[in-house]
Amino acid sequence: MITIIGARFPELELKTLADYDGAPEPDEVGDTYAENAIIKAESAAAFTGEWCVADDAGLEIDFLDGAPGLYSKRFGGEDMPFPEKIAKILSMMDGVPVEKRGARFRCFVALTGPSGPSRVFSAICDGRIAKSASGAGGFGYDPIFYLPELGCCMADLTAEQKHRISHRGKVLSQLCDVLAE
């Protein structure tokens, strides 16, 4: 988020919660991505007294009825490393034909001021689940998220390419447009 927002607004001083001693990291107890983003942004704004941005995102797989979805980070257990989560999904998708492997990354971002309500933005990046992992870039489920229009997985892209087409890149572009106003 700092990379994307900082590229658009190099004059802004951008910080993370790590820059604030004792900053709480609230539990993501919302029932939606938007609720979780708001929980995090409002907690940060209350603690810092600054404008804060927080996100929540997930991978939704059609064949798995939208799973792992809101629980993408916790899928298979919070301590399970992403390569194992990926292996689990690939195993669950074994034998599923291409036309039934539809998926999307969905991201919500909340912008919260020290005294105001949150404003929420959202974006989606459509694709499908690859038959095997590919690429060394990105993080999370990027190695199995195939982008048909580009003929590669998200993890095969450079950071700059990913920022232009990803769910997070798209939603932060919306946020930056509002900040520019």
VENKA-V928040 format. One record per residue. N is the residue number from 1. D_CENTER is the distance of its C-alpha to the mean C-alpha in Angstrom with 2 decimals. Layout:
N/D_CENTER, N/D_CENTER
//
This chain:
1/9.82, 2/13.49, 3/14.14, 4/13.05, 5/14.73, 6/17.54, 7/18.40, 8/19.02, 9/20.78, 10/22.45, 11/24.84, 12/22.38, 13/22.37, 14/18.81, 15/18.55, 16/16.33, 17/17.55, 18/19.18, 19/21.58, 20/22.93, 21/25.14, 22/24.75, 23/21.54, 24/20.43, 25/17.11, 26/17.24, 27/16.66, 28/13.90, 29/16.70, 30/15.62, 31/16.17, 32/13.26, 33/9.67, 34/11.69, 35/14.10, 36/11.89, 37/10.49, 38/14.20, 39/15.52, 40/13.78, 41/14.66, 42/18.14, 43/18.85, 44/18.13, 45/20.18, 46/22.96, 47/23.23, 48/23.11, 49/24.73, 50/22.42, 51/19.94, 52/16.48, 53/12.90, 54/10.19, 55/6.81, 56/5.76, 57/3.72, 58/6.00, 59/8.42, 60/11.56, 61/14.77, 62/17.82, 63/20.40, 64/18.98, 65/19.09, 66/15.34, 67/14.82, 68/13.01, 69/10.89, 70/10.59, 71/11.96, 72/9.77, 73/10.02, 74/13.61, 75/14.62, 76/17.99, 77/18.11, 78/16.16, 79/18.51, 80/18.11, 81/16.82, 82/14.25, 83/17.23, 84/18.91, 85/16.08, 86/16.06, 87/19.85, 88/19.89, 89/17.92, 90/20.16, 91/23.13, 92/22.27, 93/21.95, 94/25.14, 95/27.51, 96/25.25, 97/26.23, 98/23.99, 99/24.40, 100/22.93, 101/19.80, 102/17.70, 103/13.97, 104/10.91, 105/7.17, 106/6.78, 107/5.02, 108/7.67, 109/8.95, 110/12.33, 111/15.09, 112/17.98, 113/21.37, 114/23.80, 115/25.91, 116/24.12, 117/21.92, 118/18.20, 119/17.15, 120/14.03, 121/12.32, 122/10.27, 123/9.67, 124/9.66, 125/10.18, 126/13.11, 127/14.59, 128/16.20, 129/16.48, 130/18.75, 131/21.89, 132/21.22, 133/18.76, 134/19.04, 135/18.15, 136/17.70, 137/14.90, 138/11.18, 139/10.03, 140/9.29, 141/10.23, 142/10.62, 143/14.39, 144/14.94, 145/12.93, 146/15.90, 147/16.13, 148/19.69, 149/20.32, 150/19.81, 151/21.33, 152/18.93, 153/15.84, 154/12.63, 155/13.93, 156/17.17, 157/15.98, 158/16.66, 159/14.11, 160/15.77, 161/15.62, 162/11.92, 163/11.36, 164/13.75, 165/12.43, 166/8.69, 167/6.75, 168/5.45, 169/9.09, 170/10.59, 171/9.54, 172/10.53, 173/13.60, 174/14.51, 175/14.30, 176/16.41, 177/18.84, 178/19.49, 179/19.96, 180/22.37, 181/24.42
//
